[in-house]
Structure formats: C-alpha cells, structure tokens
Amino acid sequence: MYGGSGRADGPRGLCLPCQMGARFGPLPRGGCVKSRERVLAAINHQKPDRVPVDLGGMRSTGMMAMAYADLKQHLGVCEGAIYVFDPGQQLALIEEPILQRYGADVVPLDLGTISGWKPYRLPDGREALIRADFEMEPDGEGGWFQLDGGRRVGHMPASSYYFDSTYHPLAEATSAAEVDAYDLGEWTDADLRRLEREAKRLYEETDYAIMGGFGGAFLEAGQGLRGWDQFMVDIALDRPLAEAILHKVLDNNRRNVRRYLDAVGRYIQLIQVGGDLGTQAGPQLRPEWYYELLQPLEKAFWGEIHRLSDVKVFLHSCGGIYELIPGIIDAGCDVLNPVQTSAVGMEPERLKREFGERITFWGGGCDTQSVLPFGTPEQVYDHVSQRMRVFKPGGGYVFCQVHNIQAGTPPENIEAMYRAVHDNWAYGD
C-alpha cells in the first residue's frame, strides 16, 4: 500500500486530482530529512526540522472508515476503495496520497493491512473492502455478529458503528489450574514470515517510520479473558487468580515478542504495546494497585524488548493516567499515546512541564471527543495551534489527534486541524 509510485495498490487503485493540493498548496516533506529520521529525532528529544505527524500508524491514531470516505469525497478523490483493516473499530487504511497530503511520517506493520480484501458495506451502506479473513454473520435485527472459527465473539448492533467483544474464554474459571490450562496462542510462523516480508519492503522502499502493531497488554488482556467487570472484581477480591492470569500473559508476551522481534526487529522503529489503564475520571485501578500488580510486569516485558532490540516502546493507554506516568516511564516506556487531554489530570501544560524531558508524547494534538467533531473549523485551528505551542518545544512530541477520528467528523475540521499543524510544525534554526 505504501511506497513505489505513490499510488495505492488494490482492486481499484486511487486517482487523486491535481487540484486536491490546492487548499494547502505544495506540502513540504521536510527537505532532506526522512520521516524515519524525523520520528527518531523527536523520540530522542532532539529538535527535528519539524514536528512529526502520525495519521494511521497504529489502531488508535487513525480514522473510521465512514469519516475517511467523507474526507475523500470532500477532497475530490474520484476513484479508490475504502479499506477496513480493523473491523472491530471500523478503521480505514490511510492511503499514501492522503498521508502525503497531511505530511504523515508513520505507517503500520499490521496483519490487517496485508490479509487481502473482500467486498463489504459500511454501517451507512457505502461500498468498501474489508480484510478477507474477517468472519461475520447477520444477527437478524440489522446488525452483525463477529465470528472466530464459527463462535460468536463480537456484536455490532444495527444502531452501532463498532463490534463489541462478547466472548470471554476464562469467564467461568475459578482456579489458577484452569488459567494454566488455557492456551493464549502464539504468532504463527506463516504470519511472522508475512510480517517480515512486509517490514522489509516498507523499510527498503519507503522512508516512513514503521510501527509494529504487537499488542502485549496486561490489564486489558485480563479484562478480555475474564470480562471487564469480573477481572476488576478478581483484582480486588481474588488476587491469586488475577495474578495467575497476568503472569500467564507476561510469559506469553515475552515468548511472542522474542519471535516477533527476531522476524521484524531490524526493520521497525517502534513497537506498540499496552492497553488502557485509565478512564475519563482517572486510573482504572488504585495507583497503588498499579504499582503492586502491573508495573513490575511492564518492566519485565518492556525490559525484554529493550534487551533484544533498539526498537522504541510505544504505550497506548487511554484515560486519566497522570498518577501512573512516573511508573510507566520507570518501567521502560519511550512513547505515550494517546495523551487523552480531556481526562482528569491530563492537562497538556502540566504533562509537558513534569514529564516532557523523560517521555515522548504522541497525541494530545486535537480533542476528538468535542472539538474536532463538533467545533467550527476556526475553533479547531485555534485549538490545534495552541496544543502545538505547548507540546512542540524541545522535541519529544509527535502530532496526532487524541485517538481515532470518528464517523461524522466534518472533513472541513480535519482540513483545519492539519492547516494548524502545518502552520506551526517548523522548528527553525
């Protein structure tokens, strides 16, 4: 999808009219500085030529397919397909002409982008393509069930734009022995070889920074295995069972990441790990429970990554996690995303002042809960310009909106967001 002539591969290709660039004029890629070098300079707290930009480098920095379709129509893209590579979140693969228009510097290494495609209709009825290995069936009420080997594991009701998880394989477990007997699964040799080929191609044929979509969550893994509410009860009332699950996840993460890095570690610059530790109102767990239960596991896992490679550890964790950030840094995290500035304790000025020299903030550039979907273009421009002034100084910042751009977001606001980025991204001498 990326590299070569600048065209997007696929069943119908992508034709971008010359007038598409008229709104911004020619968009500089940063002269002689390659995107890969620019991103690494920012992570190393050096000042690159400009602030790097991420649009779709991983599954929480992109755009929902319906929003992407609206944007392409607004820009006058006359051909092309909408590729849904993350069916659960209905995320579109961002094609190279759009990446170039907005000056994006990062691309994903993700099985979802190289699994082939089949016809699909978006929740609003528009034609698209979805990854070929995604299984689903009608629920009889206008929605869809997600299938895994015939088992229903997710559900998107007719009124929804997302598939919510409905299957928790250890929901009925009562003992560590049951946990130990469950197979968490490993990367297959076939998948690793496919990822290796794609990583090598991206590394040799493009200058983008490459984000390896690994995963490797702890709290979120436990919630997926047990159910969100039940795992929280386990932590509070059945700590031995919770610890058995978490340590099994750690062992599996370490085993998988060794094989993963052996396959792609020489090509990628970042590896995405983690899961949500926060809510809108603060951490999911008492901070002392995080430091007792989760931080030692993060330190062991992320330490393994650093021992095996030079790849930067990129943690995605939504919510108000201010109290946890010192522990996250101490555990070996290099990059924090999405920097949910609307959550309690996550004020941009405070984060930059207290942690800006110790971790790279990747996100926080535009609020996607209120400003981007519901503001005016002028409000979006002013909001993003202010965020750039806060996060940009001294490096240690990659621009991205806070999480994925949602369906219904006005294309004019997306354009205004990037206008503000481009007007404020240069570091100068």
C-alpha positions in Angstrom: 0.0 0.0 0.0 2.9 2.4 0.6 5.9 3.2 -1.5 6.7 2.9 -5.2 4.9 5.3 -7.4 2.8 6.8 -4.6 -0.3 5.1 -5.9 -2.3 2.9 -3.6 -2.4 -0.8 -4.6 -5.7 -2.6 -4.6 -8.7 -3.6 -6.7 -9.4 -0.1 -8.0 -6.3 2.0 -7.2 -6.6 5.6 -6.2 -6.7 8.6 -8.5 -6.0 11.9 -6.9 -6.8 15.0 -8.9 -4.1 17.6 -9.2 -6.4 20.2 -7.7 -6.5 18.2 -4.4 -3.5 20.1 -3.1 -4.8 23.5 -3.9 -6.3 24.1 -0.4 -2.8 23.8 1.2 -0.5 24.3 -1.8 2.6 22.2 -2.1 3.2 20.3 1.2 6.9 20.0 2.2 8.1 16.6 3.4 10.9 18.3 5.3 13.6 18.7 2.7 16.4 16.1 3.0 15.1 14.8 6.4 13.5 11.4 6.1 10.4 10.6 8.0 12.2 7.8 9.8 14.9 10.1 10.9 12.5 12.8 11.9 10.5 10.5 14.2 13.5 9.0 15.8 14.9 12.5 16.5 11.7 13.5 18.2 11.7 10.4 20.3 15.3 11.1 21.3 14.2 14.6 22.4 16.2 16.3 19.7 14.6 19.0 17.6 14.0 17.7 14.0 13.2 20.0 11.1 9.5 19.9 12.1 7.1 18.1 14.3 6.5 14.6 13.0 2.9 13.6 12.2 1.1 10.3 12.6 -2.2 9.5 10.8 -3.0 5.8 11.0 0.4 4.5 12.2 -1.5 2.2 14.6 -5.0 1.3 15.6 -5.6 4.3 17.8 -4.2 7.1 15.6 -6.3 6.7 12.5 -9.8 7.4 11.1 -13.0 5.5 11.0 -13.9 4.3 7.5 -17.0 6.4 7.2 -15.1 9.6 8.2 -12.4 8.6 5.7 -14.9 8.1 2.9 -16.4 11.6 3.7 -12.9 13.1 3.6 -12.0 11.6 0.3 -15.3 12.8 -1.2 -14.6 16.3 0.2 -11.1 16.3 -1.3 -12.4 15.2 -4.7 -10.8 11.8 -4.8 -12.5 10.3 -7.9 -11.6 6.7 -7.6 -10.3 4.3 -5.0 -11.6 1.9 -2.3 -12.2 2.2 1.4 -10.1 -0.5 3.1 -11.4 -1.5 6.5 -8.3 -3.2 8.1 -9.6 -3.1 11.7 -13.2 -4.3 11.5 -13.8 -4.0 15.3 -13.2 -0.3 15.2 -14.2 0.1 11.6 -10.9 1.8 10.8 -9.7 2.7 7.3 -6.3 2.1 5.9 -5.0 5.6 5.2 -3.7 5.6 1.6 -0.4 7.1 0.6 -1.8 10.2 -1.2 -3.6 11.2 1.9 -0.6 10.5 4.1 1.5 12.8 1.8 -1.1 15.5 1.8 -1.0 15.8 5.5 2.7 15.1 5.9 2.4 11.9 7.8 5.6 10.2 8.9 4.5 6.8 10.2 2.9 3.6 8.7 1.7 0.5 10.4 3.1 -3.0 10.2 -0.1 -4.8 10.8 -1.5 -8.2 9.6 -4.8 -6.4 9.0 -3.3 -4.4 6.1 -1.8 -7.5 4.3 -4.5 -10.1 4.7 -6.3 -9.5 1.4 -9.7 -7.9 0.9 -13.3 -8.8 0.2 -16.4 -6.7 -0.5 -18.2 -5.1 2.4 -20.7 -2.4 3.2 -20.1 0.2 5.8 -22.8 0.7 8.5 -24.1 3.6 6.5 -24.4 1.4 3.4 -21.5 2.6 1.3 -19.3 0.1 -0.5 -15.9 -0.8 0.9 -13.5 -3.6 1.3 -12.8 -5.4 4.5 -9.9 -7.7 5.4 -10.5 -11.1 3.8 -10.1 -13.2 7.0 -12.8 -11.4 8.9 -15.8 -13.6 9.6 -19.3 -12.3 10.4 -23.0 -13.2 10.1 -26.2 -11.2 10.3 -27.8 -11.0 13.8 -31.3 -11.0 12.3 -32.0 -7.4 13.6 -29.9 -5.4 11.1 -26.6 -5.9 12.9 -23.8 -8.3 12.7 -22.0 -11.0 14.8 -18.3 -11.3 14.6 -17.2 -15.0 14.3 -14.0 -16.8 15.2 -14.0 -20.4 13.9 -17.8 -20.3 14.0 -18.0 -19.0 17.5 -19.7 -15.6 18.1 -17.1 -13.4 19.7 -18.4 -9.9 19.0 -21.5 -8.0 18.1 -22.3 -4.8 16.2 -26.0 -3.9 16.7 -27.8 -2.1 13.9 -27.5 1.1 16.0 -23.7 0.9 16.4 -20.6 1.6 14.4 -18.4 -0.9 16.3 -18.1 -4.5 17.1 -18.0 -5.0 20.9 -16.4 -8.1 22.4 -18.9 -10.6 23.7 -16.8 -13.7 24.4 -14.5 -14.1 27.4 -12.9 -17.5 27.4 -12.0 -17.6 31.1 -15.2 -16.1 32.4 -16.1 -19.2 34.4 -12.6 -20.0 35.7 -12.2 -20.4 39.4 -8.6 -21.6 39.8 -5.1 -21.0 38.7 -5.0 -24.5 37.3 -7.8 -23.6 34.8 -5.9 -20.5 33.8 -2.7 -22.5 33.3 -4.5 -25.0 31.1 -5.8 -22.3 28.7 -3.8 -21.7 25.5 -3.3 -18.0 24.9 -1.9 -18.7 21.4 1.3 -17.7 19.7 2.2 -15.9 16.5 2.3 -18.5 13.7 5.4 -19.0 11.6 3.3 -18.1 8.5 2.2 -14.8 9.9 5.7 -13.9 11.1 7.1 -14.5 7.6 4.4 -12.4 6.1 5.2 -9.6 8.5 8.9 -9.9 7.9 8.4 -9.6 4.1 6.2 -6.5 4.5 8.5 -4.9 7.1 11.5 -5.4 4.8 9.5 -3.9 1.9 8.5 -0.9 3.9 12.0 -0.4 5.2 13.7 -0.6 1.8 11.1 1.1 -0.4 9.8 4.0 1.8 11.3 6.4 4.3 8.4 6.2 6.7 8.9 5.3 10.4 7.4 1.8 10.8 5.2 1.0 13.8 5.0 -2.7 14.7 1.5 -3.5 16.0 2.3 -6.1 18.6 -0.2 -5.5 21.5 1.0 -7.2 24.7 -1.5 -5.7 27.1 -1.8 -6.8 30.7 -4.9 -5.2 32.4 -6.8 -5.2 29.1 -5.8 -8.8 28.4 -7.2 -9.9 31.8 -10.4 -8.0 31.1 -10.7 -9.7 27.7 -10.2 -13.1 29.2 -12.5 -12.7 32.2 -14.8 -9.9 31.3 -14.2 -6.3 32.2 -16.2 -6.2 35.5 -15.2 -9.7 36.6 -11.4 -9.1 36.2 -11.7 -5.9 38.3 -13.5 -8.0 41.0 -10.7 -10.6 40.7 -8.1 -7.9 41.4 -10.0 -6.7 44.4 -11.2 -10.0 45.9 -9.3 -12.9 44.3 -5.8 -11.6 43.8 -4.2 -15.1 43.3 -6.5 -15.7 40.3 -5.8 -12.3 38.9 -2.1 -12.8 39.3 -2.2 -16.2 37.7 -3.8 -14.6 34.6 -1.4 -11.7 34.5 1.7 -13.8 34.9 0.5 -16.2 32.2 0.0 -13.2 29.9 3.5 -12.0 30.7 5.1 -15.3 29.8 3.1 -15.4 26.6 4.0 -11.8 25.7 7.7 -12.5 26.3 7.7 -15.7 24.3 5.9 -14.0 21.4 7.9 -10.8 21.4 11.2 -12.7 21.0 9.9 -14.4 17.9 8.3 -11.2 16.7 11.5 -9.1 17.0 13.6 -11.9 15.5 11.4 -11.5 12.4 10.9 -7.7 12.1 13.0 -6.0 14.8 15.7 -4.9 12.4 13.2 -3.1 10.2 10.7 -1.4 12.6 11.4 1.7 14.7 8.5 1.3 17.2 6.6 -1.5 18.8 3.1 -0.8 20.0 2.3 -2.3 23.4 -0.2 -2.0 26.2 -3.8 -1.3 26.9 -6.0 1.2 28.6 -5.1 2.0 32.2 -7.3 4.9 32.6 -10.9 6.2 32.4 -12.3 9.7 31.8 -12.1 10.3 35.6 -8.7 8.8 36.4 -6.9 5.4 36.6 -9.0 2.2 36.3 -7.1 0.9 39.3 -6.0 2.5 42.5 -2.5 3.8 41.8 -1.0 1.6 44.5 -2.6 -1.5 42.8 -1.0 -0.5 39.5 2.4 -0.2 41.2 2.0 -3.5 43.0 0.4 -5.6 40.3 1.0 -4.2 36.8 4.2 -2.1 36.8 6.5 -5.0 37.6 5.1 -6.9 34.7 5.5 -3.9 32.3 9.1 -3.5 33.5 9.9 -7.2 32.8 8.2 -7.2 29.4 9.4 -3.8 28.1 12.9 -4.6 29.5 12.9 -7.7 27.4 12.1 -5.6 24.3 15.0 -3.2 25.1 17.3 -6.1 25.8 16.6 -7.7 22.4 16.5 -4.6 20.1 16.8 -0.9 19.7 13.1 -0.6 19.0 11.2 2.1 20.9 8.4 1.0 23.2 5.2 2.8 22.3 2.5 2.5 25.0 -1.2 3.1 24.1 -3.2 3.9 27.2 -6.3 6.0 27.2 -7.7 7.9 30.1 -6.6 9.9 33.1 -3.3 8.2 34.0 -1.3 11.1 35.4 -0.6 9.3 38.7 0.8 6.3 36.7 3.1 8.1 34.3 6.2 8.1 36.6 5.8 4.3 36.9 5.2 3.9 33.2 8.5 5.8 32.5 10.4 3.8 35.1 9.1 0.6 33.5 10.8 1.5 30.2 8.2 3.2 28.1 9.7 5.6 25.4 6.4 6.9 23.9 3.0 7.6 25.4 -0.2 7.7 23.4 -3.0 9.0 23.0 -2.5 11.7 25.7 -6.2 12.0 26.4 -6.2 15.6 27.5 -9.9 15.7 28.2 -9.4 13.2 31.1 -8.9 14.2 34.7 -5.3 15.2 35.4 -4.1 15.2 31.8 -3.7 19.0 31.2 -1.2 19.5 28.4 0.9 22.2 30.1 1.2 20.0 33.2 2.2 16.9 31.3 4.8 18.7 29.2 6.2 20.5 32.3 6.5 17.5 34.5 7.3 14.7 32.1 8.3 16.3 28.8 12.0 15.6 29.2 11.5 11.9 30.1 9.0 10.6 27.6 7.7 11.4 24.2 4.1 12.5 23.9 2.4 11.0 20.8 -1.0 12.5 20.6 -2.9 15.2 22.5 -2.9 17.4 19.5 -6.7 17.7 19.0 -9.5 16.6 21.2 -11.6 14.1 19.3 -14.5 14.0 21.8 -15.7 17.5 21.4 -13.5 20.0 19.4 -12.8 18.0 16.2 -16.3 16.6 15.7 -18.3 19.5 17.0 -16.3 22.6 16.8 -16.1 25.1 13.9 -13.0 25.0 11.6 -11.8 28.2 13.2 -12.1 26.7 16.7 -10.3 23.6 15.6 -7.5 25.7 14.1 -7.0 27.7 17.2 -7.2 24.6 19.5 -4.6 22.7 17.5 -2.3 25.7 17.2 -2.4 26.1 21.0 -1.6 22.4 21.5 1.3 22.6 19.1 2.8 25.5 21.1 2.6 23.5 24.3 3.9 20.1 23.2 6.4 21.2 20.4 9.3 22.9 22.3 12.4 20.8 22.8 11.3 17.8 20.7 9.8 14.8 22.4 6.5 15.2 20.5 4.7 13.6 17.6 1.5 15.2 16.5 -1.6 13.1 16.4 -5.2 13.8 17.4 -6.4 12.1 20.6 -7.4 8.7 19.3 -9.2 7.8 16.1 -11.2 10.4 14.1 -14.8 9.3 14.5 -17.6 8.9 12.0 -19.5 12.1 11.3 -16.4 14.4 11.9 -16.7 17.2 9.3 -14.0 17.0 6.6 -13.6 20.8 6.9 -12.5 20.3 10.5 -9.9 17.6 9.6 -8.5 20.1 7.0 -8.4 22.8 9.6 -6.6 20.6 12.0 -3.8 19.9 9.5 -3.7 23.5 8.4 -2.9 24.4 12.0 -0.3 21.6 12.2 1.5 22.8 9.0 1.4 26.4 10.1 3.1 25.5 13.4 5.2 22.4 12.8 8.6 24.0 11.9 11.3 24.2 14.5 13.6 26.6 12.5 17.2 27.2 13.4 
